[in-house]
Every structure is written in structure tokens, then in C-alpha cells.
Amino acid sequence: MTKDQLLQCVLDLAERADELGERDVGCILFTLAGAIKSPDELSLLILSGVCNSFAQMELDRIEGSKELDN
């Protein structure tokens, strides 16, 4: 799969999410598409860092809620 094919897949998913009224998902996917399309790939690197931070915060939150359950 080429980068252009990947971009088209993300755009198709973003448009479908919008059609289904999933505005948050569409926004995330359109943002990803913009980062993929970025000519210098810096946007993709920055977005990747933001996603990594978000994932870590979510893992911490999940672990915190598991500790409260015990």
C-alpha cells in the first residue's frame, strides 16, 4: 500500500464517519489525513507524539480505575 492509498483510506473513513454523524471520529481522521498529506512530515511526527501522550494518559487512567475497583 502506498502513502497515497493510505491517505485515501483515511479520507474515506473520515467522510463515512461524518455521514454517520460521528463528528469526533471524523475530526480525528481528517486531522490524520492532513498530517499524512503534510509535505515535510513534521505534522505527522507531531501528531504521533500527541497520540502517544494521549495513549499514555488513557493507560494511566485505566490503571487508576482498576486500582479503585480493587
PDB file with SEQRES, HELIX, SHEET and CRYST1 records, atoms N, CA, C and O in Angstrom:
SEQRES   1 A   70  MET THR LYS ASP GLN LEU LEU GLN CYS VAL LEU ASP LEU          
SEQRES   2 A   70  ALA GLU ARG ALA ASP GLU LEU GLY GLU ARG ASP VAL GLY          
SEQRES   3 A   70  CYS ILE LEU PHE THR LEU ALA GLY ALA ILE LYS SER PRO          
SEQRES   4 A   70  ASP GLU LEU SER LEU LEU ILE LEU SER GLY VAL CYS ASN          
SEQRES   5 A   70  SER PHE ALA GLN MET GLU LEU ASP ARG ILE GLU GLY SER          
SEQRES   6 A   70  LYS GLU LEU ASP ASN                                          
HELIX    1 AA1 LYS A    3  GLU A   19  1                                  17    
HELIX    2 AA2 ARG A   23  LYS A   37  1                                  15    
HELIX    3 AA3 LEU A   42  ASP A   69  1                                  28    
CRYST1    1.000    1.000    1.000  90.00  90.00  90.00 P 1           1          
ATOM      1  N   MET A   1       0.856  -1.178   0.000  1.00  0.00           N  
ATOM      2  CA  MET A   1       0.000   0.000   0.000  1.00  0.00           C  
ATOM      3  C   MET A   1       0.900   1.239   0.000  1.00  0.00           C  
ATOM      4  O   MET A   1       1.856   1.330   0.771  1.00  0.00           O  
ATOM      5  N   THR A   2       0.582   2.164  -0.857  1.00  0.00           N  
ATOM      6  CA  THR A   2       1.355   3.399  -0.918  1.00  0.00           C  
ATOM      7  C   THR A   2       0.784   4.433   0.053  1.00  0.00           C  
ATOM      8  O   THR A   2      -0.316   4.274   0.583  1.00  0.00           O  
ATOM      9  N   LYS A   3       1.554   5.481   0.268  1.00  0.00           N  
ATOM     10  CA  LYS A   3       1.099   6.556   1.155  1.00  0.00           C  
ATOM     11  C   LYS A   3      -0.173   7.211   0.616  1.00  0.00           C  
ATOM     12  O   LYS A   3      -1.058   7.582   1.387  1.00  0.00           O  
ATOM     13  N   ASP A   4      -0.263   7.353  -0.696  1.00  0.00           N  
ATOM     14  CA  ASP A   4      -1.469   7.933  -1.301  1.00  0.00           C  
ATOM     15  C   ASP A   4      -2.684   7.040  -1.084  1.00  0.00           C  
ATOM     16  O   ASP A   4      -3.783   7.543  -0.847  1.00  0.00           O  
ATOM     17  N   GLN A   5      -2.505   5.727  -1.161  1.00  0.00           N  
ATOM     18  CA  GLN A   5      -3.605   4.801  -0.907  1.00  0.00           C  
ATOM     19  C   GLN A   5      -4.037   4.872   0.561  1.00  0.00           C  
ATOM     20  O   GLN A   5      -5.229   4.854   0.871  1.00  0.00           O  
ATOM     21  N   LEU A   6      -3.059   4.951   1.451  1.00  0.00           N  
ATOM     22  CA  LEU A   6      -3.359   5.074   2.877  1.00  0.00           C  
ATOM     23  C   LEU A   6      -4.134   6.360   3.142  1.00  0.00           C  
ATOM     24  O   LEU A   6      -5.117   6.354   3.883  1.00  0.00           O  
ATOM     25  N   LEU A   7      -3.697   7.451   2.541  1.00  0.00           N  
ATOM     26  CA  LEU A   7      -4.386   8.728   2.685  1.00  0.00           C  
ATOM     27  C   LEU A   7      -5.832   8.616   2.210  1.00  0.00           C  
ATOM     28  O   LEU A   7      -6.746   9.105   2.874  1.00  0.00           O  
ATOM     29  N   GLN A   8      -6.037   7.977   1.071  1.00  0.00           N  
ATOM     30  CA  GLN A   8      -7.400   7.824   0.551  1.00  0.00           C  
ATOM     31  C   GLN A   8      -8.264   6.994   1.488  1.00  0.00           C  
ATOM     32  O   GLN A   8      -9.442   7.299   1.673  1.00  0.00           O  
ATOM     33  N   CYS A   9      -7.703   5.957   2.076  1.00  0.00           N  
ATOM     34  CA  CYS A   9      -8.454   5.135   3.042  1.00  0.00           C  
ATOM     35  C   CYS A   9      -8.880   5.963   4.245  1.00  0.00           C  
ATOM     36  O   CYS A   9     -10.023   5.874   4.693  1.00  0.00           O  
ATOM     37  N   VAL A  10      -7.964   6.766   4.764  1.00  0.00           N  
ATOM     38  CA  VAL A  10      -8.271   7.607   5.925  1.00  0.00           C  
ATOM     39  C   VAL A  10      -9.340   8.633   5.564  1.00  0.00           C  
ATOM     40  O   VAL A  10     -10.262   8.870   6.345  1.00  0.00           O  
ATOM     41  N   LEU A  11      -9.224   9.237   4.398  1.00  0.00           N  
ATOM     42  CA  LEU A  11     -10.232  10.202   3.956  1.00  0.00           C  
ATOM     43  C   LEU A  11     -11.598   9.546   3.778  1.00  0.00           C  
ATOM     44  O   LEU A  11     -12.618  10.119   4.159  1.00  0.00           O  
ATOM     45  N   ASP A  12     -11.618   8.350   3.201  1.00  0.00           N  
ATOM     46  CA  ASP A  12     -12.884   7.625   3.041  1.00  0.00           C  
ATOM     47  C   ASP A  12     -13.525   7.341   4.399  1.00  0.00           C  
ATOM     48  O   ASP A  12     -14.732   7.513   4.570  1.00  0.00           O  
ATOM     49  N   LEU A  13     -12.713   6.905   5.361  1.00  0.00           N  
ATOM     50  CA  LEU A  13     -13.223   6.654   6.706  1.00  0.00           C  
ATOM     51  C   LEU A  13     -13.732   7.937   7.357  1.00  0.00           C  
ATOM     52  O   LEU A  13     -14.771   7.933   8.018  1.00  0.00           O  
ATOM     53  N   ALA A  14     -13.001   9.031   7.168  1.00  0.00           N  
ATOM     54  CA  ALA A  14     -13.406  10.319   7.744  1.00  0.00           C  
ATOM     55  C   ALA A  14     -14.750  10.765   7.173  1.00  0.00           C  
ATOM     56  O   ALA A  14     -15.627  11.213   7.910  1.00  0.00           O  
ATOM     57  N   GLU A  15     -14.902  10.642   5.875  1.00  0.00           N  
ATOM     58  CA  GLU A  15     -16.161  11.025   5.242  1.00  0.00           C  
ATOM     59  C   GLU A  15     -17.309  10.130   5.713  1.00  0.00           C  
ATOM     60  O   GLU A  15     -18.414  10.615   5.959  1.00  0.00           O  
ATOM     61  N   ARG A  16     -17.052   8.837   5.838  1.00  0.00           N  
ATOM     62  CA  ARG A  16     -18.084   7.910   6.308  1.00  0.00           C  
ATOM     63  C   ARG A  16     -18.475   8.229   7.753  1.00  0.00           C  
ATOM     64  O   ARG A  16     -19.656   8.194   8.097  1.00  0.00           O  
ATOM     65  N   ALA A  17     -17.496   8.538   8.589  1.00  0.00           N  
ATOM     66  CA  ALA A  17     -17.782   8.911   9.979  1.00  0.00           C  
ATOM     67  C   ALA A  17     -18.658  10.151  10.013  1.00  0.00           C  
ATOM     68  O   ALA A  17     -19.609  10.219  10.792  1.00  0.00           O  
ATOM     69  N   ASP A  18     -18.347  11.126   9.181  1.00  0.00           N  
ATOM     70  CA  ASP A  18     -19.160  12.343   9.100  1.00  0.00           C  
ATOM     71  C   ASP A  18     -20.591  12.021   8.677  1.00  0.00           C  
ATOM     72  O   ASP A  18     -21.546  12.542   9.252  1.00  0.00           O  
ATOM     73  N   GLU A  19     -20.734  11.163   7.673  1.00  0.00           N  
ATOM     74  CA  GLU A  19     -22.073  10.768   7.198  1.00  0.00           C  
ATOM     75  C   GLU A  19     -22.886  10.103   8.310  1.00  0.00           C  
ATOM     76  O   GLU A  19     -24.105  10.262   8.378  1.00  0.00           O  
ATOM     77  N   LEU A  20     -22.206   9.363   9.172  1.00  0.00           N  
ATOM     78  CA  LEU A  20     -22.873   8.650  10.265  1.00  0.00           C  
ATOM     79  C   LEU A  20     -23.091   9.530  11.492  1.00  0.00           C  
ATOM     80  O   LEU A  20     -23.610   9.074  12.511  1.00  0.00           O  
ATOM     81  N   GLY A  21     -22.691  10.788  11.382  1.00  0.00           N  
ATOM     82  CA  GLY A  21     -22.864  11.711  12.496  1.00  0.00           C  
ATOM     83  C   GLY A  21     -21.815  11.564  13.584  1.00  0.00           C  
ATOM     84  O   GLY A  21     -21.975  12.097  14.683  1.00  0.00           O  
ATOM     85  N   GLU A  22     -20.748  10.848  13.285  1.00  0.00           N  
ATOM     86  CA  GLU A  22     -19.647  10.668  14.244  1.00  0.00           C  
ATOM     87  C   GLU A  22     -18.637  11.798  14.017  1.00  0.00           C  
ATOM     88  O   GLU A  22     -17.559  11.586  13.462  1.00  0.00           O  
ATOM     89  N   ARG A  23     -19.010  12.991  14.456  1.00  0.00           N  
ATOM     90  CA  ARG A  23     -18.192  14.178  14.190  1.00  0.00           C  
ATOM     91  C   ARG A  23     -16.812  14.105  14.846  1.00  0.00           C  
ATOM     92  O   ARG A  23     -15.820  14.524  14.249  1.00  0.00           O  
ATOM     93  N   ASP A  24     -16.744  13.578  16.063  1.00  0.00           N  
ATOM     94  CA  ASP A  24     -15.448  13.489  16.745  1.00  0.00           C  
ATOM     95  C   ASP A  24     -14.499  12.562  16.000  1.00  0.00           C  
ATOM     96  O   ASP A  24     -13.325  12.881  15.809  1.00  0.00           O  
ATOM     97  N   VAL A  25     -15.017  11.410  15.581  1.00  0.00           N  
ATOM     98  CA  VAL A  25     -14.193  10.455  14.841  1.00  0.00           C  
ATOM     99  C   VAL A  25     -13.776  11.064  13.503  1.00  0.00           C  
ATOM    100  O   VAL A  25     -12.623  10.941  13.091  1.00  0.00           O  
ATOM    101  N   GLY A  26     -14.713  11.716  12.834  1.00  0.00           N  
ATOM    102  CA  GLY A  26     -14.391  12.372  11.565  1.00  0.00           C  
ATOM    103  C   GLY A  26     -13.307  13.424  11.726  1.00  0.00           C  
ATOM    104  O   GLY A  26     -12.392  13.512  10.907  1.00  0.00           O  
ATOM    105  N   CYS A  27     -13.410  14.212  12.770  1.00  0.00           N  
ATOM    106  CA  CYS A  27     -12.413  15.253  13.029  1.00  0.00           C  
ATOM    107  C   CYS A  27     -11.025  14.647  13.226  1.00  0.00           C  
ATOM    108  O   CYS A  27     -10.033  15.141  12.691  1.00  0.00           O  
ATOM    109  N   ILE A  28     -10.979  13.575  14.001  1.00  0.00           N  
ATOM    110  CA  ILE A  28      -9.694  12.906  14.252  1.00  0.00           C  
ATOM    111  C   ILE A  28      -9.113  12.367  12.942  1.00  0.00           C  
ATOM    112  O   ILE A  28      -7.922  12.522  12.669  1.00  0.00           O  
ATOM    113  N   LEU A  29      -9.965  11.738  12.141  1.00  0.00           N  
ATOM    114  CA  LEU A  29      -9.485  11.162  10.882  1.00  0.00           C  
ATOM    115  C   LEU A  29      -9.083  12.233   9.873  1.00  0.00           C  
ATOM    116  O   LEU A  29      -8.091  12.065   9.165  1.00  0.00           O  
ATOM    117  N   PHE A  30      -9.838  13.335   9.793  1.00  0.00           N  
ATOM    118  CA  PHE A  30      -9.447  14.419   8.892  1.00  0.00           C  
ATOM    119  C   PHE A  30      -8.124  15.044   9.342  1.00  0.00           C  
ATOM    120  O   PHE A  30      -7.312  15.447   8.509  1.00  0.00           O  
ATOM    121  N   THR A  31      -7.907  15.126  10.653  1.00  0.00           N  
ATOM    122  CA  THR A  31      -6.640  15.640  11.170  1.00  0.00           C  
ATOM    123  C   THR A  31      -5.497  14.718  10.779  1.00  0.00           C  
ATOM    124  O   THR A  31      -4.432  15.175  10.364  1.00  0.00           O  
ATOM    125  N   LEU A  32      -5.723  13.418  10.913  1.00  0.00           N  
ATOM    126  CA  LEU A  32      -4.715  12.439  10.491  1.00  0.00           C  
ATOM    127  C   LEU A  32      -4.425  12.565   9.006  1.00  0.00           C  
ATOM    128  O   LEU A  32      -3.266  12.523   8.592  1.00  0.00           O  
ATOM    129  N   ALA A  33      -5.469  12.719   8.203  1.00  0.00           N  
ATOM    130  CA  ALA A  33      -5.279  12.863   6.757  1.00  0.00           C  
ATOM    131  C   ALA A  33      -4.431  14.094   6.443  1.00  0.00           C  
ATOM    132  O   ALA A  33      -3.547  14.047   5.586  1.00  0.00           O  
ATOM    133  N   GLY A  34      -4.706  15.194   7.141  1.00  0.00           N  
ATOM    134  CA  GLY A  34      -3.908  16.403   6.924  1.00  0.00           C  
ATOM    135  C   GLY A  34      -2.450  16.184   7.292  1.00  0.00           C  
ATOM    136  O   GLY A  34      -1.553  16.676   6.607  1.00  0.00           O  
ATOM    137  N   ALA A  35      -2.210  15.448   8.370  1.00  0.00           N  
ATOM    138  CA  ALA A  35      -0.838  15.172   8.785  1.00  0.00           C  
ATOM    139  C   ALA A  35      -0.144  14.254   7.780  1.00  0.00           C  
ATOM    140  O   ALA A  35       1.035  14.438   7.481  1.00  0.00           O  
ATOM    141  N   ILE A  36      -0.872  13.273   7.262  1.00  0.00           N  
ATOM    142  CA  ILE A  36      -0.294  12.380   6.253  1.00  0.00           C  
ATOM    143  C   ILE A  36       0.077  13.164   5.005  1.00  0.00           C  
ATOM    144  O   ILE A  36       1.113  12.909   4.390  1.00  0.00           O  
ATOM    145  N   LYS A  37      -0.769  14.119   4.632  1.00  0.00           N  
ATOM    146  CA  LYS A  37      -0.563  14.905   3.410  1.00  0.00           C  
ATOM    147  C   LYS A  37       0.530  15.963   3.562  1.00  0.00           C  
ATOM    148  O   LYS A  37       1.023  16.489   2.564  1.00  0.00           O  
ATOM    149  N   SER A  38       0.907  16.276   4.784  1.00  0.00           N  
ATOM    150  CA  SER A  38       1.913  17.304   5.040  1.00  0.00           C  
ATOM    151  C   SER A  38       3.191  17.023   4.250  1.00  0.00           C  
ATOM    152  O   SER A  38       3.720  15.913   4.302  1.00  0.00           O  
ATOM    153  N   PRO A  39       3.689  18.022   3.520  1.00  0.00           N  
ATOM    154  CA  PRO A  39       4.843  17.785   2.653  1.00  0.00           C  
ATOM    155  C   PRO A  39       6.149  17.483   3.408  1.00  0.00           C  
ATOM    156  O   PRO A  39       7.008  16.776   2.881  1.00  0.00           O  
ATOM    157  N   ASP A  40       6.308  17.998   4.612  1.00  0.00           N  
ATOM    158  CA  ASP A  40       7.575  17.790   5.312  1.00  0.00           C  
ATOM    159  C   ASP A  40       7.516  16.715   6.386  1.00  0.00           C  
ATOM    160  O   ASP A  40       8.519  16.454   7.050  1.00  0.00           O  
ATOM    161  N   GLU A  41       6.373  16.094   6.566  1.00  0.00           N  
ATOM    162  CA  GLU A  41       6.131  15.027   7.524  1.00  0.00           C  
ATOM    163  C   GLU A  41       6.304  15.459   8.982  1.00  0.00           C  
ATOM    164  O   GLU A  41       6.197  14.630   9.885  1.00  0.00           O  
ATOM    165  N   LEU A  42       6.569  16.746   9.221  1.00  0.00           N  
ATOM    166  CA  LEU A  42       6.684  17.232  10.591  1.00  0.00           C  
ATOM    167  C   LEU A  42       5.342  17.148  11.301  1.00  0.00           C  
ATOM    168  O   LEU A  42       5.287  16.810  12.484  1.00  0.00           O  
ATOM    169  N   SER A  43       4.261  17.450  10.594  1.00  0.00           N  
ATOM    170  CA  SER A  43       2.932  17.377  11.190  1.00  0.00           C  
ATOM    171  C   SER A  43       2.619  15.960  11.659  1.00  0.00           C  
ATOM    172  O   SER A  43       2.035  15.776  12.726  1.00  0.00           O  
ATOM    173  N   LEU A  44       2.999  14.970  10.879  1.00  0.00           N  
ATOM    174  CA  LEU A  44       2.756  13.574  11.245  1.00  0.00           C  
ATOM    175  C   LEU A  44       3.575  13.199  12.475  1.00  0.00           C  
ATOM    176  O   LEU A  44       3.092  12.478  13.349  1.00  0.00           O  
ATOM    177  N   LEU A  45       4.791  13.678  12.544  1.00  0.00           N  
ATOM    178  CA  LEU A  45       5.643  13.427  13.707  1.00  0.00           C  
ATOM    179  C   LEU A  45       5.046  14.058  14.964  1.00  0.00           C  
ATOM    180  O   LEU A  45       5.024  13.431  16.023  1.00  0.00           O  
ATOM    181  N   ILE A  46       4.568  15.283  14.852  1.00  0.00           N  
ATOM    182  CA  ILE A  46       3.953  15.974  15.993  1.00  0.00           C  
ATOM    183  C   ILE A  46       2.669  15.261  16.402  1.00  0.00           C  
ATOM    184  O   ILE A  46       2.447  15.024  17.589  1.00  0.00           O  
ATOM    185  N   LEU A  47       1.819  14.916  15.434  1.00  0.00           N  
ATOM    186  CA  LEU A  47       0.576  14.222  15.743  1.00  0.00           C  
ATOM    187  C   LEU A  47       0.864  12.879  16.401  1.00  0.00           C  
ATOM    188  O   LEU A  47       0.152  12.475  17.321  1.00  0.00           O  
ATOM    189  N   SER A  48       1.874  12.202  15.951  1.00  0.00           N  
ATOM    190  CA  SER A  48       2.260  10.933  16.554  1.00  0.00           C  
ATOM    191  C   SER A  48       2.634  11.123  18.021  1.00  0.00           C  
ATOM    192  O   SER A  48       2.261  10.311  18.868  1.00  0.00           O  
ATOM    193  N   GLY A  49       3.365  12.183  18.321  1.00  0.00           N  
ATOM    194  CA  GLY A  49       3.725  12.481  19.704  1.00  0.00           C  
ATOM    195  C   GLY A  49       2.505  12.780  20.565  1.00  0.00           C  
ATOM    196  O   GLY A  49       2.418  12.331  21.708  1.00  0.00           O  
ATOM    197  N   VAL A  50       1.569  13.537  20.015  1.00  0.00           N  
ATOM    198  CA  VAL A  50       0.331  13.851  20.738  1.00  0.00           C  
ATOM    199  C   VAL A  50      -0.457  12.564  21.000  1.00  0.00           C  
ATOM    200  O   VAL A  50      -0.973  12.364  22.100  1.00  0.00           O  
ATOM    201  N   CYS A  51      -0.549  11.703  20.004  1.00  0.00           N  
ATOM    202  CA  CYS A  51      -1.271  10.434  20.165  1.00  0.00           C  
ATOM    203  C   CYS A  51      -0.590   9.550  21.205  1.00  0.00           C  
ATOM    204  O   CYS A  51      -1.263   8.882  21.990  1.00  0.00           O  
ATOM    205  N   ASN A  52       0.730   9.543  21.215  1.00  0.00           N  
ATOM    206  CA  ASN A  52       1.459   8.765  22.205  1.00  0.00           C  
ATOM    207  C   ASN A  52       1.165   9.276  23.616  1.00  0.00           C  
ATOM    208  O   ASN A  52       0.947   8.485  24.533  1.00  0.00           O  
ATOM    209  N   SER A  53       1.159  10.585  23.786  1.00  0.00           N  
ATOM    210  CA  SER A  53       0.847  11.176  25.092  1.00  0.00           C  
ATOM    211  C   SER A  53      -0.580  10.843  25.506  1.00  0.00           C  
ATOM    212  O   SER A  53      -0.831  10.500  26.662  1.00  0.00           O  
ATOM    213  N   PHE A  54      -1.507  10.942  24.574  1.00  0.00           N  
ATOM    214  CA  PHE A  54      -2.899  10.609  24.866  1.00  0.00           C  
ATOM    215  C   PHE A  54      -3.026   9.147  25.289  1.00  0.00           C  
ATOM    216  O   PHE A  54      -3.710   8.832  26.263  1.00  0.00           O  
ATOM    217  N   ALA A  55      -2.366   8.263  24.554  1.00  0.00           N  
ATOM    218  CA  ALA A  55      -2.435   6.838  24.879  1.00  0.00           C  
ATOM    219  C   ALA A  55      -1.895   6.574  26.280  1.00  0.00           C  
ATOM    220  O   ALA A  55      -2.465   5.780  27.029  1.00  0.00           O  
ATOM    221  N   GLN A  56      -0.803   7.233  26.633  1.00  0.00           N  
ATOM    222  CA  GLN A  56      -0.236   7.042  27.963  1.00  0.00           C  
ATOM    223  C   GLN A  56      -1.184   7.554  29.046  1.00  0.00           C  
ATOM    224  O   GLN A  56      -1.343   6.910  30.083  1.00  0.00           O  
ATOM    225  N   MET A  57      -1.815   8.704  28.814  1.00  0.00           N  
ATOM    226  CA  MET A  57      -2.775   9.237  29.780  1.00  0.00           C  
ATOM    227  C   MET A  57      -3.965   8.288  29.938  1.00  0.00           C  
ATOM    228  O   MET A  57      -4.446   8.077  31.051  1.00  0.00           O  
ATOM    229  N   GLU A  58      -4.436   7.719  28.836  1.00  0.00           N  
ATOM    230  CA  GLU A  58      -5.551   6.780  28.904  1.00  0.00           C  
ATOM    231  C   GLU A  58      -5.162   5.517  29.662  1.00  0.00           C  
ATOM    232  O   GLU A  58      -5.946   5.009  30.465  1.00  0.00           O  
ATOM    233  N   LEU A  59      -3.959   5.008  29.414  1.00  0.00           N  
ATOM    234  CA  LEU A  59      -3.492   3.829  30.150  1.00  0.00           C  
ATOM    235  C   LEU A  59      -3.402   4.122  31.645  1.00  0.00           C  
ATOM    236  O   LEU A  59      -3.793   3.303  32.475  1.00  0.00           O  
ATOM    237  N   ASP A  60      -2.883   5.295  31.972  1.00  0.00           N  
ATOM    238  CA  ASP A  60      -2.795   5.691  33.382  1.00  0.00           C  
ATOM    239  C   ASP A  60      -4.184   5.797  34.004  1.00  0.00           C  
ATOM    240  O   ASP A  60      -4.393   5.384  35.145  1.00  0.00           O  
ATOM    241  N   ARG A  61      -5.125   6.349  33.253  1.00  0.00           N  
ATOM    242  CA  ARG A  61      -6.497   6.487  33.757  1.00  0.00           C  
ATOM    243  C   ARG A  61      -7.128   5.120  33.975  1.00  0.00           C  
ATOM    244  O   ARG A  61      -7.786   4.890  34.990  1.00  0.00           O  
ATOM    245  N   ILE A  62      -6.929   4.214  33.023  1.00  0.00           N  
ATOM    246  CA  ILE A  62      -7.480   2.865  33.144  1.00  0.00           C  
ATOM    247  C   ILE A  62      -6.857   2.144  34.335  1.00  0.00           C  
ATOM    248  O   ILE A  62      -7.561   1.510  35.120  1.00  0.00           O  
ATOM    249  N   GLU A  63      -5.554   2.243  34.465  1.00  0.00           N  
ATOM    250  CA  GLU A  63      -4.876   1.614  35.601  1.00  0.00           C  
ATOM    251  C   GLU A  63      -5.378   2.202  36.914  1.00  0.00           C  
ATOM    252  O   GLU A  63      -5.554   1.475  37.892  1.00  0.00           O  
ATOM    253  N   GLY A  64      -5.608   3.506  36.944  1.00  0.00           N  
ATOM    254  CA  GLY A  64      -6.119   4.159  38.149  1.00  0.00           C  
ATOM    255  C   GLY A  64      -7.500   3.663  38.512  1.00  0.00           C  
ATOM    256  O   GLY A  64      -7.797   3.459  39.690  1.00  0.00           O  
ATOM    257  N   SER A  65      -8.348   3.464  37.518  1.00  0.00           N  
ATOM    258  CA  SER A  65      -9.701   2.985  37.798  1.00  0.00           C  
ATOM    259  C   SER A  65      -9.686   1.523  38.231  1.00  0.00           C  
ATOM    260  O   SER A  65     -10.533   1.101  39.018  1.00  0.00           O  
ATOM    261  N   LYS A  66      -8.730   0.748  37.723  1.00  0.00           N  
ATOM    262  CA  LYS A  66      -8.604  -0.655  38.150  1.00  0.00           C  
ATOM    263  C   LYS A  66      -8.200  -0.726  39.617  1.00  0.00           C  
ATOM    264  O   LYS A  66      -8.677  -1.583  40.361  1.00  0.00           O  
ATOM    265  N   GLU A  67      -7.312   0.186  40.029  1.00  0.00           N  
ATOM    266  CA  GLU A  67      -6.867   0.211  41.415  1.00  0.00           C  
ATOM    267  C   GLU A  67      -8.021   0.578  42.352  1.00  0.00           C  
ATOM    268  O   GLU A  67      -8.105   0.063  43.467  1.00  0.00           O  
ATOM    269  N   LEU A  68      -8.903   1.463  41.901  1.00  0.00           N  
ATOM    270  CA  LEU A  68     -10.055   1.849  42.713  1.00  0.00           C  
ATOM    271  C   LEU A  68     -11.038   0.691  42.864  1.00  0.00           C  
ATOM    272  O   LEU A  68     -11.713   0.578  43.887  1.00  0.00           O  
ATOM    273  N   ASP A  69     -11.119  -0.170  41.846  1.00  0.00           N  
ATOM    274  CA  ASP A  69     -12.025  -1.313  41.883  1.00  0.00           C  
ATOM    275  C   ASP A  69     -11.544  -2.396  42.849  1.00  0.00           C  
ATOM    276  O   ASP A  69     -12.340  -3.185  43.359  1.00  0.00           O  
ATOM    277  N   ASN A  70     -10.251  -2.424  43.089  1.00  0.00           N  
ATOM    278  CA  ASN A  70      -9.695  -3.465  43.973  1.00  0.00           C  
ATOM    279  C   ASN A  70      -9.729  -3.058  45.401  1.00  0.00           C  
ATOM    280  O   ASN A  70      -9.301  -3.816  46.271  1.00  0.00           O  
TER     281      ASN A  70                                                      
END                                                                             
